[in-house]
Amino acid sequence: MNAANPIAARRLIGLLVSAALLWHGGLWAAGTVAAGADYPVYGGDHGGTRYSQLGKINKKNVGKMVQAWRFDMPAGGLQMQPIIIGGVLYGTTTDGKVIALDAATGAVKWSTGFPGAGGGRGRGLTFWASGSERRLLVPGGAFVYAVNADTGALIDSFGTSGKIDLRLQLRGDDPLKNLINQGSPVSLYKDVFITAGGVPETSPSAPGDLRGWDVRTGKLLWTFHAIPHPGEPGHETWPADAWKTIGGVNAWQGTIVDEASGVLYAALGSPSDDFWGGERLGNNLYGNSLVAIDASTGKRLWHFQTVHHDMWDADFSAQPILLTVKRGGKPVKTVAVTNKAGFIFLFDRATGKPLFDIKEVPQPPSDVEGEVASPTQPIPVLPAPLGLHEIGPETLTNRTPEANAAARAKLATMKYGPVFTPIAKGKDTVVIPGFSGGVEWGGLAADPKGVIYANSENIAWFTSIIDQNRPGPGRSKYNFSGYNKFRDPDGYPATKPPWGTLNAIDMNSGKYLWKIPFGYYPELAAKGMGDTGSESYGAPVVTASGLLFIGATVYDRQFRAFDASNGKLLWKASLPFAGVASPATYMAGGDQYVVIAASGARDSKGPKGAALIAFKLGK
């Protein structure tokens, strides 16, 4: 340090102090998205907001973005969001590999295969460091692997030969009964990592218990019973012995930890069976509940159930996010969550108190034998629902007179009504906003002003209750007839467009700032229909320069940048496959990059393949 230059000395001290403050528990805190140029966790930062402080790419120059590199892999479904730390990109592939790439060039640093890694949902991995030790926690089907982040080698001292088996220490230790697929990255608090379980929501199923593990050894530290045991709060909302046999109730989309308070927020999903609850009468806590848990001990702090006795598979479609809003001119730390019914709920992080009124609204009864629907469901007053909440002849497609006539004829044969219309036995019943309604798995994004950004669908689906056609022990009396999209004769959604939207919502007021159609079908665009909207899977990234980057659309295979203040399209580029994943942005070699995973698995009409594609500003 040059003592002769006190100004420079003070600046250097300030930088060192800032760096020390940002290093927390062996991980770079959210502030390093600006300072360190990394994108170190699933969801971008520890609040899961997918907000980046980077601004080298801005509204004036975003039109100059070009492809920087591409990393190809075998065809398959690729929903993975990579993480970037110190100029290295870590991710998983469609063929079960964990990869470390040079984030500036896409060149392979190392690649190691692990059974199940990247398969199933395969949405990412988690980084942990302490001193010189750096490791990746990699979900792989029923296992979590601990991998040396510098070499790709398994860490033998973790679990059994470098992995833990999530099927053990669950409901007994029978792997054949405890089917599980941890598809989303594990959450991390200091030296505890948390698994949330991807268990079936049809019987037989294991429970989706939340479990905390020692990151160094793989030892189980605590368990939160998703289906309460006798003596635990919530047990009274189930039949007395349900905890022995009923499954589901899992946070398959991932959880989030508030680093400052050490509180884990988990959005637990539907109980099994998710379309018939005759064997689980009651409200079924903690099914369809946002639960706040002490991340060190597993102790429940508070919960809120957003669907009582779910009969529609109306579980949460994305992990919770943490944001700050203002009430009475004062900042309030909140947690937001959305479900397939298209509602967004906002709660005080510390108390669980809703920031917008939630009313228990009367609902119709079910006429299926043995089923008892909840007489009310919780409906938030604000914000307005993201997706379609009414359907009738007047809401059907106007694409062509023939398509409209066919949709009306089909609707006349079905049971339909508002959201939470009970599904009938042996009669197709419309489910809105649908089984991929609201925000599908990618999740919400939010900026420091308390604005949430979300892509959503307006597509109706249908199903019915049928007699069980899968014989075997532990099966329920009834099943459902499948996930069916309500389509016109040409295969397009049978409702009016837009079939997908992109939205900005001010969570300070609960009011929409803007809503635009999002996506299109190329063949319809060629006929002049334009932005009809389409299915979309994956989340946006928002930057400090006021940009919103998003792929997500299935059929048009575009990657787009919007003005986050008004939804104006500023740039787009064609992808080789649908970008149905959440992008990441980072700095490497002096350039800002935006990278997204793309694959053809969901696009029935498009090319098959998978790749990571990175963009930066052209010269």
N, C-alpha and C positions, 0 to 999 in steps of 0.2 A: 504494500500500500504506500502510495506517495504522500508523505506527510506534508510536503510542500504544496500540495493541491488539496486543501480541505474540502472543497466542493465535490471533487471527484471521490474523495474518501467517504464523505457522507452518502453519496449515491451508491457506492459499492456496499457500504454497511446496510443501507436500506434494502438493496437487492438480496443480500444474504439473509437478512431478517425475514423478508417476504418469503424467500424460498423455504426457510425453516418453518414458517407458519403454515405453508401449504403442504408440507410433508406431514402426513397424519396417519399413524397406525400402519406405516409401511406402504401406504398408497398415496399417490398424488390426489389431493382434494379437488373439488370441482373447479376451483379457481385456476388450476393449471391448464384448463382448456384454452385459456388466454396465455398464461405465463410460460407453460411448457409445451404448448402446441399439441398436446396429446388428446386422444379420445379414449380414456383409459378403462371405461366400464360399459356394460350393456345399458343403453339409455343415455350415454354420453357423459353424465355426471352422477353424483351420488343421490341426486333427487330424481333421476330418471327423466329429466325434462327435455333431453335432446337439444339443449341450447348450447351454442358455442360462442365464445367471446371473439372468435376470429373475424377479421374484416378485410383481409387483403383482397378477397373476391367480394365485390360490392355491386350495387345496382347499376353503376356506370360501366363496369367492365365485365360483368357476368356473361355478356353476349360473346365474349372472346374465349370462352372455355372450350377446350378440346380434350380428346382422350389422351391420357398420359401413358397408361399401360393397361394390360389385360392379362389375367391369369385364368386359364381354362382348366376345367375339370370334367369328369364324366357326367353324362346326363343324369338328372335326378332333381328332386326338390331341394332348393337352396334358399332357406329363410334366414341365413346367418348374418348377424351384424358383427363385423370384425372389431377388435380393439387395437389401438395404436399407442405404443409406449416407447419413447426414446427413439423414434425413427424406425421402429419395427412393427409390422402389422401381424397380428396373431388371429387365426381363425380356424375353422374346420371345413372339410370338403365333403362332397357327396359320396365319396368312396371311403369314408372312415379314417381320414388322416387329420392330424393337427399340423398346421403349417405356420412358419415364421417367414415373412417376406420383407425385403427391403421396401419400406413404405414409399420411397421416392421412385423406384424403378419396377417393383413387382418381382424382382429376382428372388429366388428361393434361398433362404439361409439354412433352413432345415425342414424336414418333413418326416413325420413318424405316424405309423398306422396304429389305431386303437379300435377294437371291435365296438361298433355302435356309435362312435364319435361322428357327429355330423348327420347321423341318420335320424329318422323320425322328424321331429320338429327342428332339432339341431340349430338353435338360434344364437349360440355363441358360447363364450367361456369367460373365466374370471381370473384376474391377475392378483397375486399377493406377493409382498416382499418384506423382508426383515433383515437389516444389515446387508450382507452380500448375497443372501439367499433370495432367489426369485423363482416363483413357481406359478404354473397355470393349473387351475382346477377345471377339468374338462368333463362335462356330462357325456355319457356314452350309453344310452339305453338304460339298463338297470344299475349302472355303475357310475361312480365319479372317480376319475383318474387324477393323480397328482403328477405333474410333468415339469421337469426342469425347463424354465423359460429360455435358457441360453443354449441348451443342447437338444431338447426334445425327448430326453431320456426319462423313463419312469423313475419316481423317487421311492425306492424300495421300503424306506422306513415308514411310509404312509399306508395305513390300513393293512391289507394283505397283498404283498408284492406290488404295491403302488396304487391300489384301488380299494374302494369300499363298495360293498354290495348293498344296494338300497332295499333289496327284498328281505334282508335280515333285520331283526330287531324292529319289526313293524307289527303285524298281527301274527305273532309267532315267527318262526324262522323257516317257513316252507316257501321256497322260491316259486313253486308251481301255483301257489295260491296268492302270492303277493306280487302280481304282475305290476310293473311300474316302468315308466319311461321318462326320465328327467330330461326333457327337451330344452328347457330354458336354462340360462346360466344360473348358477347358485349365487345367492347374495352373501355379502361379507361384512362382518363387524369386528374390527380388530383381528383377533386370532380365532374367531368363530365363523364358520360358513354354514349357511342355512339351505337345506333342500326342501322342495315343496311338492315334489312327486307328481308324475303324470300317470295317474291310475285311471282305469276305465270308469265310465259313468253308466255302464250297464252291468248287471249282475252276471256272474259273481265278480266282486271287486274288493280290493284292499282299501283301507281308508287313506286319504291324502294327508296324513299327519305332517305337520311342520317339524323339522328336526334340526338341532344345532350340533355341529361336529367340530372337533379340534382340528385346525387347519394343518398343524404339524404332524399329528399322529393318525388322524382319521377316527379318533375315539368319539363315540356318541356321548354328548354332554346333556342334552335335554330333548324332550318330546312334548309337543303340544297336540293333544288329541283333537283332530278335526271333527270327530263324532264323539262327544263327551262320554266319559266313563261314569259309572255310578259315583255320586258324591261330587262330581264336577259341575260347575254352572252350565246350564244348557241341556243337561241330561234329561230333564223333564219335558223337553220339546220333541222327544222321540219315544217310540215304544221301549219298554224297560230293557230289553235285550238287543236292541238294534245295534249297539256298539260292537256286538260279537259277529254280526253278519253283513250289515250294510256297509257299502263302500262309497267311493267318490269323494266329493268335498276336497278338491285339491287345487292349489294355485298353479295350474299348468302354465300360465303366462309369465310367471316369475314374480318375485317379491321385491320390495325396496326397503332400505334401511336409512333412517335419519342419523347421519354420522354424529351430529351434535348431541342428540338425546339418547342414542343407543336403542331406538324403538324400531322394530320391524313392522312393516305394514304388508299384510297379505290379503289378497282378494280371493277367497275360497269359493270354489265353484259348486256345481250341481251335485246332489246326492244321487246314488244309484238306486233304482233306475230313474233316469232323468226325465222320462215321459209318463211314468206311472208310479204313484207313491202309495199304493194301497198297502204295502208292507212297511211303510215308514210314516204313518199318520202323525200329524203334528207340524210345527213350523220348521223343525229340522235344523237347529243351530249346529255347527256354524256354516251350514250350506248357504251359498250365495251371500256371504257376509264379508265385509271389510273388518279385519281384526288387527288391533294394535297389540304387539307383544314385546316384552323385554327381550332384546336380542341376546342378552347374556344368559338368561335363565329360562326363557320360554314361558314366563308368566303372562297371562292375558291381562291387558290394561283396560281395553274397552272394545266394543264391537258394534256394528250396525248391519242389520240384515236388509238387503235391498230387494229380495224376492222371498216371500214366505212359501214354504212347501212347493218348491219349483216343479212344474209339470211341463215346461216348455224348453228345457235346455237353455234357459235365459241366464247363463252364468256370466261372469266377467270376461271381457274379451281382450283385456290388456292389463299390464301391471299398473299398480297405482303410481302417481307422480306427486312430488312435493313442490309446492309453490307458495309464494307469499302474496296475499291480497291486502287491500285496505278496507277497514271498517271504521267509520267515524273518524277518518283521517289517520288512523293508527295501523301499522302493519300487523297482520295476523298470519302466522305460519299454519299452512293448511295441507291437507292431503286430498287429492281428487281421484275419482275412480269412475269408470264407465262400464256398462254391461250391454249384453246383446239386445236388450229392450230399448237401447238408444238413449238411456238417461245418463246424465253426468251428475254425480253427487260430490259435494264439497264439505269437508269437515275440518274443524279445529283439530290440529294434530295432537295437542295435549289432552283434550277433554272428550273428543268425539262428538262435540256439538255441531249439528248441521249449520252452515252459514246461510243457507236458503231453506225456507220452510219445506217440510216433507209431510204430505197429507196421506193418511190411510184411506184409500178410496175403495168403496164397495165393489166387489167383483162377482160375476155369476158363478153358480155352483157347477161342478162336473156331473155328468150323467153316466160316467163309466162305473161299472160295478166295483165296489170296494174303495173307490177313490173319494177323498174328502178335500175339496179345494179350500184354500184359505179364504175367508169371507172378505178380506181386504188385502190390498197391496200398497206399498209405500211409493208415492209419486212425488218427485220434487217439483215445486212450483217454478223454479228457475234452475238452470237454463231450459229452454224449450228442447224437446227431444231431438236428437240428431237425425233419426231416420223416420221412415214411413210409419204412421200410427193409426191411420184409417184406411180402409179399403172398401170399395163398392164399385158398381158399374161405372160411375163417373170418374174413378181414379185409374181406369184401365187404359192400356196403350192406345195412342192415336197415330201410330206409325203408318198403318194403312187401314182402310175400312174393313178389309178381310181379317186382319190381325185383331182389330177391336171386336168384331163379331165373334171370332173364335174364343177370345178371352172372356167375353160376356157369357158365352155358352158354357165354358168350363166353370166359371165362377158360380153359375146357377146350380151346379151339381155339388158344390162344396159348402161346408159350414164356414162362415167368416164373421168377423166383427173386429172390435178394437183390440189392442194389445191385451194379453191375459185372457183372451177367449179360450175356454177349456177345449182341449183336443177331443174329438169324438171317437168312439169305437166304430171301426168299419166304415167311416166316412171321412174323406179327405177334408182336412181343416186347414185354413190359411193361417200361417204364423207370420206376424209382422212385428218389427221390421225384418225378421228372418233370422235364420241360424248363423248368418254372418253379418247380422245387422249391427247398428251402432258402429263402433270402431273395432274392426277385426284385429286380431292379435298384435299387430305392430305397435299400437299404442298412441297415446297423446304426446304432444310437445307443448312446451310453455316457455314464455319469456319472463324476464324479471319484472315486467309491468303487470303480471297476472293475467296475461292473455293466453288462452289455450288454443291450439291448432289441431284439427282432427279431420281425417278423411273418413267418409261414411257412405253406406250403401242405402238405396231405396228400392230394394228388390224383395218381393214376397216369396215365401216358400210354403210348402204344405206337407203334411204328414197325417197319419191316423194311428189310433191304437188298435192292435191286432192281437190275436191269441199267440202265445209264445210258440215260436216255430224252431227254437234251438233247444232240444232236449238236453238235460244234464243236471247234475246236482247244483243247488243254489240259484237256479234260474227263477225269475219272477213269473207270475201267472201271465202277464201281458208284455208285449214288446211294442215297438213302433214300426211303421212301414217304410222308414228311411227318410233321408234328407232330400227333398224334392223341390227344385226351383219351379216356380209358377212361370211358365214360358208360353210364348205365342207359337203358332205352327212352324215358324222359321227359326225358332230357337232363341229368340230375344226375350228379355223380360216382358211379362204380360202387363206390367204397370206402366204408367206414363213416365217418360224421362223428365228430369235427369235421373238416371239409374245410379249415379254416384255423385257425391258433392265433396268439396273441400271447404272447411269452415274455420272462422276465427271467432272466438267467444271471449268477451271481457268478463273474467270471473269476479271482478270487483262489483259488477252490476248484474251479471247473469245475462247480459244482452249480446246478441250476435253483432259483430262488427261487419262481417261480410260472409257470404255463402255463394259459391260458384259451382257450375257443373265441372266434374272432374273425370277425365278420360273419355274415350270414344271407341266405337267399333269401326275399324278402317273401311269395311265394305259399306257401312251406312254413311260414313263421312263422304265417301266417293259419290254417294247419291244426294249429297247436299244436306244431310241431317246434322252435321257438325258435332259439337260437343254434347253427346247424348248422356255422358257419364257412363261409368261401368263399374264392375266389381273392382275392389282394391284391397290389397293385403300388404301391410307394412306401414311404417310411421314416417313422418317428416323429420327434418333437422332444421332448426332455426338459428340464424347467426346474428351477431351484434350489428352487422352491417344492414340488417333489415331484409335478409333473404330467407326464403323457405325452399329447401330442396326436398324433392320427393319423387320416388319411382312409383311403386305400389300398383299401378293399373295393370290389369291382366292382358288385355287384348291389343292395346296400341303400342306396347313395348317402348314407352317414352320415359326419359328422365327429365324432370322439369325444375326450373327455378322460378319462384313467384316473388313478387313484392309482398312482404308480410303485412304491410300496412293496409293494402287494399285488394289483394288477390290478383293483381295484374300479372300475366305471364311475361317473363323477361327473357327466358332462354329454354330451349329444349334440345335434347339429343336422342337419337334412336339407339336403343339397346339391342343386342343380339337376341335376347330373351326377355321375358317379363321380369321387371325389377321388383318382385314381390318380397321385399326385405327392407329393413331400415338402413339408411345410409349412415356414414360417419364422415366427419371432416377433421383435418389435422394439418400441421405444418411439417414439412420435411425438405431439407436442402434449400431453405429459403422460399419455398412455394407452398401455397395452400392447396390441398387436395380435397376432393369429395369422392368417396368410393361407395359403391353399391354392389350387392350380390344380385345376380340375375339367373333365372332358370326357366325352362319351358314346361315344368311339370303341370302347372295349372292352366296353361294355354293350349286347349285341345286342337286349335287350328294352326298354331305356330310351330316354329322349329324346336327341336329338342337339343338340350345341352345345358351347360351351366358355366358361369364365369364370375370372377370379380373384375369390375371395370372401374378404373380411377380416372378422374378428370382434374385438370388444372387450367390456369390461364395460358393461352397461346402467346407466342412471341409477337 
